[in-house]
Amino acid sequence: VQSLRMELGVAWRMRWLVLAVFAYAVTYKAIQSGVADAALRLRMIYFLYLALTGLLFHLAQLARKISRVENSPSATWISRVYFLVVAVLLLRQFFVISGNGGHAFVPALVTQLFTFSMILSAVVGHVGYIGLALDRSLAHEIETATALARDEVSRRLGGKIAHLDRQRILGTMSASLGHELNQPLSAILLNAQVARRGLQAGNFDVKQAAEFLGMIVSSVHRASQIIERIRGFIVPSGRATQVVDLQLAVHEVMALVAEEAKSRHVSFFLFLGSQPTRVMGDPIQFSQVILNVVRNAMEALAEVAQREIHVSLVCQESRAMLRIRDTGPGLA
């Protein structure tokens, strides 16, 4: 009974438990040593059976409560078996009392039921306690697995939301990105046309042609970098934890918002230090966070005359701090 009460967090106080066991032992010893009055001895036997029946009934109730709380099949079987024992004990006591205490008045079927129920309670009780521990262990494993699955679903959903947010941001910046791509493409077209006309007219030597071809190659590289940067920002990414250069991440974001900042008349002031600042993380997620903060800062500058965003990067011991400050009105 005490073990099941401890399972439910309502254990009896130890001193009361010791006193109850002591009282039970003294009463049993008194009966064993023999009492002169037969009627008194019979009443003491009834008392002991009543105490045993009460404890077994309480034990069955506790097991049923554990079964309901933890949905444990083992606790259900413990409860059923001890309820059976209680029923048989009450039936046996009825025949004993009705027969004035003579055991001969107890029917053989009731005696057999009593013996069977005691054996069953001994077997099922012990096995049930082991099963109760196994049920709890299994329930804990299921709960842990469910929590892990929930975290995994949440992580994937968060990644999907972040991916859609990146697409939304780039959608709002499409005009700016188109203008940024238009610059190297226009330079490629212009240099190629000049080189073709010069070669057709015979005015270009090898050195001049090589210079124009070099400018074309440089513009192609620039356009390729812009496209790769946009592509890396759009495509879904897992948790690619790696060494990230924060200075490079800031410069890439500045390149993405350069045209938008120009149209909004926003000036950037970068204080990133001369030495690379490297941290562990996902480069796409870093870029998204920086881009979100920078675009929020630009929006905050819409109603002020002085439109400046200051970006500083400080490395102290094992920590890096990236601070983005704007000259907007702030919050009341």
C-alpha positions, 0 to 999 in steps of 0.5 A: 500500500505504501509503495502505491501511495508513493507512486501517487505522491501521497505516501503515509508518514513513516511514524504512523506506518510504524505505529500501525504495523506495531499495533497489528503485530501486538494484536497478532501476538496476543492472539497467538499466545492465547486468550482465555475468553473465546468470544474475545479471541474471536472478535480479535480474529475478526478485527485482524481479518477486517484490517487485512481486508481494509488494507487490500481494498485500499491497495486495490483502489490505489492500483485502480487510480494509478491505472486511470492516471497512467493508463497502465494495464499492469495496474489494472490487473493488480486492482482487479486481483486484489478486488477479487481477494477482498470479495472472497475474504468478505464471503469467507468472513460471512460464512465464519460469522454465520457459523459462530466462528467454526471453520467447518461452516465455510463451504469447500468452494469458498475455501478453494476460492480463497486459496486460489485468490491468494495464490493469484494475488501473489503471482499477479501482484509481483508480476504486476509491479514489474509490469507497472515499472515497464509500463512507466518506462515505455510511457516515458519513452513514448513521451520522449519520442513524441517530444522529439517528433514535435520538435522536429516538426516545429524545426521543419515548419520554422525552416519553411516559414524562414524560406518563405520569408526570404522569398517574400523579402526578395519579391519586394526587392525585385526592382532593386535586384533587377537594377543591380543585375542590369549594371554588369549586364549593361557594362558587358553589352557596352564593352562588347559593342565597343570592342566589335566596332573597334575590331571591325574598323581596325582601330584596336590592337591586341592590347586594347582588345584584351582590356575590353575582354578583361572588363567583360569577364569582370562584369560577367563575374560580378553578375554571376556573384549577384545571381549566386547570392540571390540563388543561395538566399532563395533556395531552401537550406537545412541547418548547415552549421559551418564557419561563417565570416560575419564581415562577409555576411554583412557585405553581402547583405549590403550589396543586396539592399544597396539599390533600395538604400539608394532609392530611400536616400539611406547612407550606411556607415560600416565599422567592421574592423580589419580582422575577420570575425568568424562564428559557427552557424548557418550563413543563410540564417545569418544573412536573413537576420541581418537583412531583416534588421537592416530593412526594418531600419530603412523603413524606420528612417522614412519620416526623418531627414537624417537617414543613416544606418551604422553597422559595427562588429566587435569581437570580445574574447569568445563572443562577437557582437553585431550592432545595427543602429539607425537614426530613426525616431525610435520608440516612445 
